[in-house]
Amino acid sequence: MDILAQYQQVKNTLPSNVKLVAVSKFHPVEKIQAVYEGGQRIFGESRAQELCNKTSLLPSDIEWHFIGHLQTNKIKHVIPHVSLIHGVDTFHLLAEIDKESGKANKVTRCLLQMHIAQEETKFGLSEQELYNLLASDSFRQMKHVQVCGLMGMASNTDNMDKVRNEFRGLKQLFDKTKKQFFAETPSFCELSMGMSHDYTIAIEEGSTMVRIGTSIFGEREY
Ligand SMILES: *Cc1c(COP(=O)(O)O)cnc(C)c1O
């Protein structure tokens, strides 16, 4: 298996305005280094300890994204290393990221994760929770987080009409949120949706950032 060829193949299918997050969780640094040498600079990890280990072993111009479910006790470990946190799914988590970023004298870029799949197991905010959060005084007082957009995961199903509908709904929500809360904020511009099995649909529906692991690195060994 030639990882570099797989990387190039994925890369070639992406429009130039769509950013690629190469999801390297569970893959060794040698594989990441190979994709890095192919030109990739954004990598996504989902576990704090793994992220911290890898950042110390790999080139410093890599932009690390945290894409998993972040536990509050891990925030302070992750903050020095990340340029974007994708999965912020509660007010409490955002407030804690703000607090820890303040201590680190940093502004941390975040995406709010929306619940778009019908499966119970998926994390994310409801539309109402999103509006409540963005309209609150406590959100406006946060000085150390920058909300750069929304993120979502579609249902894990072969029914691609369903997947498309979920992505379409998220794009509509993004547009509405932009208009209502971030009309004067150019940095609110990212819509992170699409993984190996559904990213072409996500792009058709307006994704600006796809998170692709398996199609680049192969199957993960847990
Ligand atoms: C693991 C993961 C991905 C990558 O999934 P693949 O199917 O391997 O492309 C994308 N997004 C999130 C949030 C993940 O946890």
The ligand as an ORCA input file, in Angstrom:
! r2SCAN-3c Opt
* xyz 0 1
  C     -11.839      9.250     12.813
  C     -12.581     10.469     12.411
  C     -12.611     10.880     11.075
  C     -11.962     10.116      9.941
  O     -12.738      9.009      9.581
  P     -12.379      8.125      8.275
  O     -13.627      7.353      8.060
  O     -11.222      7.275      8.627
  O     -12.090      9.074      7.164
  C     -13.272     12.071     10.788
  N     -13.886     12.793     11.743
  C     -13.879     12.424     13.037
  C     -14.570     13.268     14.031
  C     -13.241     11.248     13.406
  O     -13.261     10.883     14.699
*
